[in-house]
Amino acid sequence: MEHAKFFAVVRSPLFEGRLSANQVNGIEAILSAWRARPFDDRWLAYMLATVYHETGGAMCAISENLNYSAAGLQATFPKYFTAAQAAVCARQPPRIANRAYANRMGNRDEASGDGWRYRGRGLVQITGRDNYAKYGIVDNPDMAIDPVKAIEILFDGMINGRFTGKKLADYFSATVTDWIGARKIINGTDRAADIAGHAKKFAAAVEAAR
């Protein structure tokens, strides 16, 4: 793959004509890791689109930003925060994570601190003790933002269906191309159409670079 051609195609529609060094390095790392894998280019495009969405365009491993206002908390986690609770917890990321992620995804109760300890990290924002356990990093959760480990988690989780049981081959094969349905690999139908649009743009860049 000719990386210069890839960047020439993707720079304008997805990055407003400019890419930072961190964005370039993050994308380069994914493209280089993909080189050894003889899989469908649509898989690569959809993974890049997922990373684009999950990292807010940063294209490198990050930790979840939980610095919500009270209004933001109620919009993002309405099930876990009443108006009064949101007012108390606003702008306190550890407290927000511990409440929002308690008693699910393998996490213990709010007092355990698991919500904050196992908050979203990496290229796909793995969240919850169970997901960290899958990759042997329960005792060192910050490994999820290690560049090499983050790509390993991205590829393994999406290719082998380690996140939700759904995998890339379910949506991209010789007989199927389902850019929207593929969101189920990560998170149901959340922003599925947006991510599908991003994936098609990445796919055009991959094709141009071949």
N, C-alpha and C positions, 0 to 999 in steps of 0.2 A: 504493500500500500504506500502511495506517495503522500506523505503527511502534508506537504505544502499544498497540494491540490485539495486535500480534505479541509484544511483550514480556510482556504480561499472560498470554498463553497459555503461553509457553515458560519463564517465570521459575521456576515451581515444579517441573515435572518434570525439568528439566535443570540448574538452578542453585540448588537448595535454597532457593528463595524470594528469593534476593538476587543482584543483578548489580553488579559494580564498575563504576566509570567506564570503565576500560580495556576491560572486556567489552562494555559498551554501545557505546562508540566503535568497537570492532572490528566488531561486528555491524552497526551503522549504516553503516559504510563499505562493507561487502559489499552490504547491501540497496540503498544508494544507487547503487552501481556497476551493480547488476543492473537498475535501473530502465530503462536504455537498451537492454536485451536482450529481444527478444520470444520468449523460449524457454519451455519447459515449467517450471512451478513445482516439479515434482518434482526437476528438475536443481538448482534453488536449494536445496531442502531437503537433497538429498544432499551438496551442496558444504558447506553449513553443518555437517552432521553430520561430514563429513570433517575440517573445521577443528576442530570440537569435540574429536574424537579426537586429531588430530595435535598440537594445542597443549595437550592436557590440560585443556581447558575454558577456557583463557585467551582464546580468540577473537581474538587479535592475533598478529602475526608474532613468532616467537621463534627462538632458536638451540637446537639439540639439547643436552639435558643428558646428558653422558657421564660424570658423576661416580659411577661404579659401584663398589660394593664387590667383593671377589673373588667372593663368591657371586652377586652380581648379574651380573657379567661372564659367568660360566659359564651362568647361566640365559638371558641375552640373546644372547650370542655363543658358544655352545658349540663351534661349528666353528672358531673362531679362537683360543680360549684354553684351554689345559690348566689343571689346578689350579695348577701351579707358575707358569705364565705369568700367570694371573689374580692370584696373590698378589703378583707383582712389579709389575704394572701398575695395581692397584687404586687408585682415587682420583686418577688422573693422566689427566684427560680428553684432552689432546693425544696422549699415548702410546697410549691406548685407541683413539682414532679412527684414528690412523696405522696401527695393526695391523689393526683390524677392517675398514677400508675400502681397504686396499692392493690394488693390482693388479686392481681391478674398477671398474665404472661409469666407466671412462675414467681412473681414478686411476693414478698411477705407483706405484713401490714404497714400502715403509714409510719409508725414509729421506728420500723426497722431501717429506714433510709434506703431501701432497695429502689424506690422510684427514681431517686436522684442518682444513685450508684449505677443503675442500668437504664439511664435515659438514652434517647436516640443518639447514635454516633455512627460515623463512617460515611460511606458513599451511598448507602441505602437506609441509613438511620435505623439500624437494628435497635430494638427496644425490648426491655424485659429480661429477667434473669434466664428464662428458658432459652432465648435466642443467643445470649452470651455463652450459655453452657454448650450449645451446639458447636461452638468454635473454640472451646477450651479456654475461654478468657474470663470466666466468672471471677477469678481472683485478681485479674488485671484488666478491667474493662476498658481502660484507655488504649489497649492494644487495637481496639476497633478503629482508631483513627491513625494507626500506623499505615503508611501508604501501601505497602505490600500486603499486609493482612486485610486491609479494606478492599482491595481488588479481589483477593481470594474469597472473601465473604460475598462480594457482589456476584462473581462468576458462579460459585458453588450454589448460592441461594437461589439464583434465577434459573440456572441451567438444570439443577437437580431438584428444584421444588422444595427447598429446605425451609422456606418462610411460611407458606400457606398450603403447601401440597400441590400447588399449580406451578408448572414449569414452562419455559420458553417453547419447547416442542409442542405443547398443547395448543399454541396460538400461531406458530409459524412452522409450516411443514410443506411438503410437496403439494398438498391439497388445501391448505388453510393459510390465510393471512388475516389476522384479527388484531389490528393495532389497538382497538379500544378494549376488547376483552382481556388483553394481556395485562391490564392493570391488576387483575385478580392475583397475579403472581406476588404482588406486594401488599395491596390494600384495597380489596374490593373494587369499587367503581369510583373512588375518590379522584377527581380531576382527570378521569380517564380520557376524555376527549382532548383536553389540553396536551396531555402527555403523548397521545397518539399523533397529534400535529407536530410536536417536537421530534418524535421518532422518524416521521417521514422526511423531515429536513435533514436529520442525521443520516438517514438511509441514502438520500441524494448525494451527500458528501462522501459517504463510503463508496458509492458506485462511481463517482467522478474520480476517486483516488485509485481505483483499481487499474 
